[in-house]
């Protein structure tokens, strides 16, 4: 899935589709227009532009189960340097 021209960046990390807002104004668009109610929403601390992160949950599994399943995702800052085309 290409990220160019979208207000968010797309990554696949350990098989999970992860969407990250590009800038402050893009965070609301990502959170309220792109994310689905069953997706997992995260916030990166520190006032970082693009601090809203959505982990897709296409299986619509319960949030507590999703948190347990997705908490093993390890993201290094360098992971956000490469987008999925």
N, C-alpha and C positions, 0 to 999 in steps of 0.2 A: 504494500500500500504506500503510495507516494505521499510525501509530506509537503512538497513544494506548493506554495500558494495557499496553504491552509493556515489557520491561526494557531495551529498546534503541530508539534513534532510527533512522529510515530516511530516506535521502536518495538522490536520483538526481543524479549528478555526471558530466557529459559522457557520459551514457548508461549509466553503471555504477551498479548498486545498491550502496549503501554503508550498512553497519549500524554504529552506534556505541553502546557501552554507556552507560547513563544514570548509573550510580554504580559504585563499587568492587565491590559485591556482585553487580551485574548483569554485570560483565565475564566472570566464570566461566560464567554461564548462556549468554551470547552465544557465548563461545569453545567451550565443550564440548557444548552442547545445540542450538544454532541453526546454527552454522557447519558446513559440509560439508568433508570432507577435501580437496577440490579448490579450495576458496575460498582467497583470499589474506588472511592475518591480519597486521595491523600493530599496533604499539604506539606511542602518542603519549607522548613523553617529558615529564617534569616533574611526575609524580605527579598528573596531572589526573584528576578523577573521570570515569569513562566513557572511559578511555584505550585500551580495546581497540576496534579497528576491523576490520571484515570487509568485503572487497570480494568480492561474489558473482562466481563463475566458472561460470555455468551450462553453458558449452561444454566444461568439464572439460579445458581445454587444459593442457599441461605447465606446471609452476610457473615454470620459467625463461622460457618464452615469455610467461606471464601477467605476470610482473614486467616484462619488456621492454614489453609492451603497456600495462600499467596505470601505469607510472612517469610517464607524461605527464599524469596527472590532477593538476590544480592545485586545491588546496583552500585557500581563505582562511578564517580564523577566522569571518568573518561568514556563511560558507556553512552553518555549524552552527546558526545562529539560526532557520532556516526549515526545517521538517520537511515531508516529503511526506505529504499526507493520503490 
